[in-house]
């Protein structure tokens, strides 16, 4: 009877694949954060609308809600970027892909879908 040993680490090639996925997501996230920052910084840019004083007061509420929505979105994106950066550090220090709860290898399919995860799906569900 042959016993197959459970895989306990990812190869350099596999880690390079995960690193590429993380960099791609990080670049997209950073671009989105920059876009939101640019949008928020133009809040005082009235263009030619500065002559329409009466309608401006009606738009103030909508502008404020949009600014709040963008600010919240930016905050979520910054948190996501930070999680991706932490995943890159785990790749460098050799702990990437190892569940923080069980010590088992996180399946590659999960890492491809959620590259910043630190848990197997079973461990995550058990925490709830």
C-alpha positions as CSV (number, residue, x, y, z in Angstrom):
1,X,0.0,0.0,0.0
2,X,1.5,3.3,-1.1
3,X,1.0,6.4,1.1
4,X,1.2,9.7,-0.7
5,X,2.8,12.4,1.3
6,X,0.7,15.6,1.7
7,X,2.3,18.6,0.0
8,X,3.6,21.1,2.6
9,X,5.0,23.9,0.5
10,X,4.7,25.5,-3.0
11,X,7.5,25.4,-5.5
12,X,9.4,28.5,-6.7
13,X,7.4,28.3,-10.0
14,X,4.1,28.2,-8.1
15,X,5.1,31.0,-5.9
16,X,6.1,33.1,-9.0
17,X,2.6,32.4,-10.4
18,X,0.9,33.7,-7.2
19,X,3.3,36.6,-7.0
20,X,2.3,37.6,-10.6
21,X,-1.4,37.4,-9.7
22,X,-0.8,39.5,-6.6
23,X,1.1,42.2,-8.5
24,X,-1.6,42.3,-11.2
25,X,-4.3,42.8,-8.6
26,X,-2.1,45.3,-6.6
27,X,-1.5,47.4,-9.8
28,X,-5.2,47.5,-10.6
29,X,-6.1,48.4,-7.1
30,X,-3.5,51.1,-6.9
31,X,-4.7,52.6,-10.2
32,X,-8.3,52.6,-8.8
33,X,-7.1,54.3,-5.6
34,X,-5.3,56.9,-7.7
35,X,-8.4,57.5,-9.8
36,X,-10.6,58.0,-6.7
37,X,-8.0,60.4,-5.2
38,X,-7.9,62.4,-8.4
39,X,-11.7,62.5,-8.5
40,X,-11.9,63.6,-4.9
41,X,-9.2,66.3,-5.3
42,X,-11.3,67.9,-8.1
43,X,-14.2,68.6,-5.8
44,X,-13.8,72.3,-6.1
45,X,-13.5,72.3,-9.9
46,X,-16.7,74.0,-11.0
47,X,-15.8,74.4,-14.6
48,X,-18.4,76.7,-16.3
49,X,-21.1,75.8,-13.7
50,X,-19.9,78.5,-11.3
51,X,-22.5,80.9,-12.8
52,X,-25.4,78.6,-11.8
53,X,-25.5,79.5,-8.1
54,X,-29.1,78.4,-7.5
55,X,-28.8,74.9,-8.7
56,X,-25.5,74.4,-6.8
57,X,-27.2,74.2,-3.5
58,X,-29.4,71.3,-4.8
59,X,-26.3,69.5,-6.0
60,X,-24.4,69.9,-2.7
61,X,-26.2,67.0,-1.0
62,X,-25.6,64.6,-3.9
63,X,-22.0,65.8,-4.1
64,X,-21.5,65.1,-0.4
65,X,-23.0,61.6,-0.7
66,X,-20.8,60.8,-3.7
67,X,-17.7,62.1,-1.9
68,X,-18.6,59.8,1.1
69,X,-19.1,56.8,-1.2
70,X,-15.8,57.4,-2.9
71,X,-14.0,57.9,0.4
72,X,-15.4,54.6,1.7
73,X,-14.5,52.8,-1.5
74,X,-11.0,54.2,-1.3
75,X,-10.6,53.0,2.3
76,X,-11.7,49.5,1.3
77,X,-9.3,49.5,-1.7
78,X,-6.4,50.7,0.6
79,X,-7.1,47.9,3.0
80,X,-7.1,45.4,0.1
81,X,-3.8,46.8,-1.2
82,X,-2.3,46.4,2.2
83,X,-3.4,42.8,2.4
84,X,-1.9,42.1,-1.1
85,X,1.4,43.7,0.0
86,X,1.4,41.5,3.1
87,X,0.9,38.5,0.9
88,X,4.0,39.5,-1.1
89,X,6.0,39.7,2.2
90,X,4.8,36.2,3.1
91,X,6.0,34.9,-0.3
92,X,9.5,36.5,0.5
93,X,9.7,35.0,4.0
94,X,8.4,31.6,3.0
95,X,5.1,31.5,4.9
96,X,2.8,32.2,1.9
97,X,0.1,29.6,1.3
98,X,0.3,28.1,4.8
99,X,-2.9,28.4,6.8
100,X,-2.4,30.4,10.0
101,X,-4.9,28.3,11.9
102,X,-4.1,24.7,10.7
103,X,-0.6,25.0,9.4
104,X,-1.7,23.1,6.3
105,X,-1.1,24.3,2.7
106,X,-4.0,26.4,1.3
107,X,-5.2,24.9,-2.0
108,X,-3.8,26.6,-5.1
109,X,-7.3,27.2,-6.4
110,X,-8.2,29.2,-3.4
111,X,-4.9,31.3,-3.6
112,X,-5.6,32.0,-7.3
113,X,-9.1,33.3,-6.4
114,X,-8.1,35.0,-3.1
115,X,-4.4,35.5,-3.3
116,X,-4.2,37.5,0.0
117,X,-5.9,34.8,2.1
118,X,-4.1,33.4,5.2
119,X,-6.6,30.6,5.8
120,X,-8.0,27.5,4.2
121,X,-11.7,27.8,3.5
122,X,-12.4,25.2,6.3
123,X,-10.4,27.2,8.8
124,X,-12.2,30.4,7.8
125,X,-15.7,28.8,8.1
126,X,-14.7,27.3,11.5
127,X,-13.9,30.8,12.8
128,X,-17.5,32.1,12.2
